[in-house]
Amino acid sequence: MLNIKRIFSITVLLSVFFMTSIEAQELNKIDANGNRIGAWKKLYSNGKVRYTGQFENGKEVGVFKFYSITSSGSPISTKTYVNGTATVKFYTEFGKLKSQGKMIGKKRVGKWVYYFSNGKPVSQENYKDGKLDGIFKNYYPNGNLTQELHYLKGKKNGVSKTFTDSAILIEETLYVNGKLEGKATYYDLKGGIKEEGMYKNGKRVGKWEFYMDGEKVNKKKKMKVSDFKK
């Protein structure tokens, strides 16, 4: 009986060894031209899985899964390749979606969305050739818009608006090539105008007007202009 148990144990160990050897032979192949082909699995120095995926003629195809150095359970990100473009998703350690978008090579392209833990969007960004380009939006946890602005080739360009969590506009400015330029208007928490003026190359210029309860205020004396006329 003892010999039978030993033979069985040895048989199991040999089976595992040969299966592991066969799997290793099927993974991480390189063709005659030096291109990666077939299924690949890379490991961290501690033996945990770093990523798994498929290659064809040295190019990524299908789904790639990436893992943290501490766990090979759920992936922390995935990349799904179609014709050279990857749909990318990042996850929390608990498997909840954190962000998603597309990449070509190492550059972000198109729309990217980031999420709160409740699944609602934190922000929406648009990219072109790896740089912010187009509408950029931030949100409060309740879903209302925090800020909306525009980018061009990685720099702020165009109208920028900022809101309270109850959707009241409190700031409207204009950017040109990444700097404040032109008219700017700031509002109080009730939506009434608070101050307005002009920017030039990122700095305030000219005369700025200040308001209190909808009326112009003398900045030095902190009094409404109408009070001087009484």
C-alpha positions in Angstrom: 0.0 0.0 0.0 2.9 2.4 0.9 4.6 1.7 -2.4 1.3 2.4 -4.3 1.0 5.8 -2.5 4.6 6.7 -3.4 4.1 5.7 -7.0 0.9 7.8 -7.1 2.6 10.8 -5.6 5.6 10.5 -8.0 3.2 10.2 -10.9 1.3 13.4 -9.9 4.5 15.3 -9.5 5.8 14.2 -12.9 2.5 15.1 -14.5 2.6 18.6 -13.0 6.3 19.0 -14.1 5.6 17.9 -17.7 2.5 20.1 -18.0 4.4 23.1 -16.7 7.2 22.3 -19.1 4.8 22.1 -22.0 3.1 25.3 -21.0 6.4 27.1 -20.8 7.3 25.9 -24.2 4.0 27.2 -25.6 4.5 30.7 -24.0 6.7 33.6 -24.8 7.7 32.5 -28.3 9.8 34.5 -30.7 9.8 33.8 -34.5 12.8 33.7 -36.8 12.6 37.5 -37.3 12.7 38.2 -33.6 9.0 39.1 -33.3 7.0 38.0 -30.4 4.2 35.5 -31.3 1.5 33.6 -29.6 0.6 33.6 -25.9 2.8 35.6 -23.6 3.0 35.7 -19.8 5.5 37.9 -18.0 6.2 37.6 -14.2 7.4 40.0 -11.6 10.6 39.1 -9.7 8.4 37.7 -6.8 6.8 35.3 -9.2 3.4 37.1 -9.5 1.9 37.5 -13.0 2.7 40.9 -14.5 0.7 40.5 -17.7 -0.8 38.0 -20.1 -1.7 38.5 -23.8 -1.3 37.5 -27.4 1.1 38.7 -30.1 1.0 38.3 -33.9 4.1 39.3 -35.8 5.3 41.3 -32.8 2.1 43.3 -32.4 -0.4 43.0 -29.6 -3.8 41.5 -30.5 -6.9 40.7 -28.5 -7.0 41.3 -24.7 -4.0 42.0 -22.5 -4.4 41.8 -18.7 -2.1 43.6 -16.3 -1.8 42.8 -12.6 -0.3 44.4 -9.5 3.0 43.1 -8.0 1.1 42.0 -4.9 -1.7 40.1 -6.5 -2.4 38.0 -9.6 -6.1 37.8 -8.9 -8.1 40.5 -10.6 -6.3 42.7 -13.2 -5.6 46.3 -12.4 -5.9 47.2 -16.1 -6.8 45.7 -19.5 -6.0 46.6 -23.0 -8.1 45.3 -25.9 -6.4 45.7 -29.3 -8.2 46.1 -32.6 -6.2 47.3 -35.7 -3.5 48.9 -33.5 -5.9 50.8 -31.3 -6.2 49.7 -27.7 -9.4 50.2 -25.6 -7.9 50.7 -22.1 -9.6 50.2 -18.7 -8.2 50.7 -15.2 -9.6 49.1 -12.1 -9.4 49.5 -8.3 -8.1 46.7 -6.2 -11.7 45.7 -5.7 -12.4 45.4 -9.4 -14.4 48.6 -9.8 -13.8 50.6 -13.0 -11.6 53.7 -12.4 -11.1 55.0 -15.9 -11.3 54.1 -19.6 -10.4 55.3 -23.0 -8.3 54.5 -26.1 -4.6 54.6 -26.9 -2.5 54.2 -30.0 0.9 53.1 -28.9 1.6 55.0 -25.7 -0.5 58.0 -26.6 -4.1 58.7 -25.5 -6.6 59.4 -28.2 -10.3 60.3 -28.2 -12.6 60.4 -25.1 -11.4 59.3 -21.7 -13.7 59.0 -18.7 -12.7 58.8 -15.0 -15.1 57.6 -12.3 -16.1 58.0 -8.6 -16.5 54.8 -6.6 -20.3 55.1 -7.1 -19.8 54.8 -10.9 -20.6 58.4 -11.7 -18.0 60.3 -13.8 -15.4 62.4 -12.1 -14.2 63.9 -15.4 -14.3 63.5 -19.2 -11.3 64.4 -21.3 -10.6 64.4 -25.0 -7.2 63.6 -26.4 -5.5 64.0 -29.8 -2.0 62.5 -30.4 -1.5 62.1 -26.6 -2.4 65.7 -25.7 -5.6 67.2 -24.3 -7.7 68.5 -27.2 -11.3 69.4 -27.1 -13.9 69.7 -24.3 -12.8 68.9 -20.7 -15.4 68.4 -18.0 -15.2 67.8 -14.2 -18.1 66.7 -12.1 -19.2 66.8 -8.4 -20.2 63.5 -6.8 -23.9 64.4 -7.2 -23.4 64.5 -11.0 -23.5 68.2 -11.5 -20.8 69.9 -13.6 -17.9 71.4 -11.7 -16.0 72.9 -14.6 -16.1 72.9 -18.4 -13.3 74.2 -20.5 -11.5 73.6 -23.8 -8.1 72.5 -24.8 -6.1 72.8 -28.0 -2.9 70.8 -28.4 -2.5 70.3 -24.6 -3.2 74.0 -23.6 -6.3 75.7 -22.4 -8.0 77.6 -25.3 -11.5 79.1 -25.3 -14.2 79.7 -22.7 -13.9 78.2 -19.2 -16.9 77.9 -16.8 -16.9 76.9 -13.2 -20.0 76.0 -11.2 -21.1 75.3 -7.6 -22.4 71.8 -6.7 -25.9 73.2 -7.1 -25.1 74.2 -10.7 -24.7 78.0 -10.1 -22.2 79.6 -12.5 -19.5 81.3 -10.4 -16.7 81.9 -12.9 -16.5 82.5 -16.7 -13.1 83.2 -18.2 -11.3 82.9 -21.5 -8.0 81.2 -22.3 -5.7 81.7 -25.2 -2.7 79.4 -25.6 -2.9 78.3 -21.9 -3.1 81.8 -20.4 -6.1 84.0 -19.3 -6.9 86.5 -22.0 -9.8 88.9 -22.5 -13.0 89.4 -20.4 -13.4 87.5 -17.1 -16.5 87.5 -14.9 -16.8 86.2 -11.4 -20.1 85.6 -9.5 -21.2 85.1 -5.9 -22.8 81.9 -4.6 -26.2 83.2 -5.5 -25.2 83.8 -9.1 -25.0 87.6 -8.8 -22.0 89.3 -10.5 -19.1 89.9 -8.1 -16.3 91.3 -10.3 -15.4 91.6 -13.9 -12.5 92.9 -16.0 -9.9 92.0 -18.6 -6.8 89.8 -18.7 -3.8 90.2 -20.9 -1.2 87.4 -21.2 -2.4 85.9 -17.9 -2.4 89.2 -15.9 -5.2 91.5 -14.9 -5.2 94.8 -16.9 -7.2 97.9 -17.1 -10.2 98.8 -14.9 -11.9 96.1 -13.0 -15.5 96.5 -11.7 -16.6 95.2 -8.3 -20.2 94.5 -7.3 -22.3 94.0 -4.1 -25.9 92.9 -4.3 -25.9 93.6 -8.0 -24.5 97.2 -7.6 -21.0 98.5 -8.4 -18.8 99.0 -5.3 -16.0 101.4 -4.6 -13.1 99.0 -4.1 -11.1 101.3 -1.7 -14.0 102.1 0.6 -15.9 98.9 0.2 -19.1 100.9 -0.4 -21.8 100.7 -3.1 -21.5 103.5 -5.6 -25.1 104.4 -5.0 -24.3 105.2 -1.4 -22.1 108.1 -2.5 -24.9 109.7 -4.3 -27.3 109.9 -1.3 
